[in-house]
Amino acid sequence: MKPGTTIALEARLVREVLNHFERDAVALVIALRHAEGPLRSTGAGQGGGSNSDVSDPTGTAALRGDPARQDRERVERLLAEMRGKALELNTLRVRWLEDSSPEGAGEGEAGCASCERVGKWSPIRKTVGFPDGSTHPLCLWCLRQVRKTGALPTRALVERHAQGLRCG
C-alpha cells in the first residue's frame, strides 16, 4: 500500500467517527448525565440480607466510582484532547498548503495571480485555464475557490482570506 493511501484511510476513518460523534454527542452526554447519580449499592439483596459476596456494597460502589460519571468525564477529556490535535493538524495544513510565505519570500518568483491583486504573495499550486482563453497561476486556496465556484475569487474574498478571516 502506498504511504499516502494509509494517511488517506486514517483521515477518512477519523472523519467518519467524528461525523457519527457530532450527531450523537449531545445525546451521549445527556444519557451519561442521566445515568449518573448518587452512589448505589450494587450487591444489596431483598429483605435485609445480601446476595453478594461483598461485605459493604455501598463502600465498594464508592471506591469504584460512578461508571457513567467516569465515562462522561472521559468523553469530555477526549474531546478536549482531540480539539487540540485538530487545531495542531490544521496549523500544519495551513502552513504547508495554504499559508502565504513570510515577507520577502518569493521575491523574484511569480506568485498566485489572484492573491497579487491584494498585495499578497502565495506560491503557485497550478495554472488554470478559463473559458475566455486566459490562464492564471493560482495558489491552493484560490484553486479551491475556482473549483467550487468556476470563477476567480472576488478581490474582497481574497482580502478576507489574506486577513485570516472566514471566507465561507
C-alpha positions in Angstrom: 0.0 0.0 0.0 1.3 3.5 -0.9 2.2 5.7 2.1 -0.3 8.3 1.1 -3.1 5.7 0.9 -2.6 4.8 4.6 -2.8 8.5 5.6 -6.0 8.9 3.4 -7.6 5.9 5.0 -6.7 7.1 8.5 -8.1 10.6 7.7 -11.3 9.0 6.3 -11.8 6.9 9.4 -11.3 9.9 11.7 -13.8 11.9 9.6 -16.4 9.1 9.8 -16.0 8.6 13.5 -16.3 12.4 14.1 -19.3 12.7 11.8 -21.1 10.0 13.9 -20.0 11.5 17.1 -21.1 15.0 16.0 -24.7 13.7 15.5 -24.7 11.7 18.8 -22.5 13.9 21.1 -25.3 15.7 22.9 -27.4 12.6 23.3 -24.4 10.7 24.7 -23.6 13.3 27.3 -27.3 13.6 28.3 -27.6 9.8 28.6 -24.4 9.7 30.7 -25.6 12.6 32.9 -29.0 10.8 33.4 -27.2 7.6 34.3 -25.1 9.4 36.9 -26.5 9.6 40.3 -25.9 9.1 43.9 -23.8 6.0 44.7 -26.0 2.9 44.6 -25.4 -0.3 46.3 -24.7 -2.9 43.7 -25.0 -6.0 45.8 -27.8 -5.5 48.3 -30.4 -8.1 48.3 -34.0 -8.0 49.4 -35.3 -8.4 53.0 -32.3 -7.2 54.9 -30.0 -10.0 53.6 -27.4 -9.8 50.9 -27.0 -12.0 47.9 -23.5 -10.6 47.3 -20.1 -11.7 48.4 -19.2 -8.0 49.1 -19.5 -7.2 52.8 -20.0 -3.5 52.2 -21.7 -2.9 48.8 -22.1 0.9 49.3 -18.5 1.2 50.2 -17.4 -0.9 47.3 -19.5 1.3 45.0 -17.9 4.4 46.5 -14.4 3.1 45.8 -15.3 2.1 42.3 -16.9 5.4 41.5 -19.8 6.1 39.2 -19.2 4.5 35.8 -21.5 6.9 34.0 -19.7 9.9 35.5 -16.3 8.4 34.7 -17.3 7.8 31.1 -18.7 11.3 30.8 -15.5 12.8 32.1 -13.5 10.6 29.7 -15.7 11.8 26.8 -15.1 15.4 27.8 -11.3 14.8 28.3 -11.0 13.0 24.9 -12.9 15.8 23.1 -10.6 18.4 24.6 -7.5 16.4 23.5 -9.0 15.9 20.0 -9.8 19.6 19.7 -6.1 20.3 20.5 -4.9 17.8 18.0 -7.3 19.0 15.3 -6.0 22.6 15.8 -2.5 21.3 15.6 -3.2 19.4 12.4 -4.9 22.5 10.9 -1.9 24.7 11.7 0.4 22.3 9.8 -2.1 22.0 6.9 -2.3 25.8 6.6 1.4 26.3 7.0 2.3 23.8 4.2 -0.7 24.1 1.9 -2.4 27.4 2.2 -0.3 29.9 4.1 1.3 32.7 2.2 5.0 32.9 2.7 6.6 35.5 5.1 7.6 38.9 4.0 10.3 38.8 1.3 9.6 35.2 0.4 9.1 34.6 -3.3 10.9 37.8 -4.3 11.7 37.3 -8.0 9.3 34.4 -8.2 5.9 34.5 -9.7 3.1 34.0 -7.3 -0.6 33.5 -7.3 -2.2 36.0 -9.7 -5.4 36.2 -7.7 -3.5 36.9 -4.4 -1.3 39.5 -6.1 -4.4 41.7 -6.6 -4.4 42.4 -2.8 -0.6 42.6 -2.4 -0.2 39.1 -1.1 2.3 36.6 -2.3 1.3 32.9 -2.3 3.2 30.0 -4.0 1.6 28.8 -7.2 0.0 25.4 -7.0 -1.4 25.2 -10.6 -2.0 27.3 -13.6 -5.7 27.2 -14.6 -7.3 27.9 -18.0 -10.6 29.7 -18.2 -13.3 29.7 -20.9 -12.3 33.1 -22.1 -8.9 31.7 -23.0 -7.0 33.3 -20.2 -4.7 31.4 -17.8 -3.9 32.3 -14.2 -1.4 30.7 -11.9 -3.2 30.1 -8.6 -2.3 29.1 -5.0 -4.1 26.2 -3.4 -6.7 28.3 -1.7 -7.6 30.2 -4.9 -7.6 27.0 -6.8 -10.1 25.5 -4.4 -12.3 28.6 -4.8 -12.2 28.3 -8.6 -13.1 24.6 -8.4 -16.0 25.5 -6.0 -17.4 28.4 -8.0 -16.0 28.2 -11.5 -14.5 31.7 -11.3 -11.7 33.5 -9.7 -12.5 34.5 -6.1 -13.5 38.1 -5.7 -11.0 40.7 -4.6 -12.9 41.1 -1.3 -12.9 37.4 -0.7 -9.1 37.2 -1.2 -8.6 40.2 1.1 -10.7 38.4 3.8 -8.6 35.2 3.3 -5.4 37.3 3.5 -6.5 38.7 6.8 -7.2 35.3 8.2 -11.0 35.7 8.3 -13.5 33.0 7.4 -14.4 33.1 3.8 -17.4 30.7 3.8 
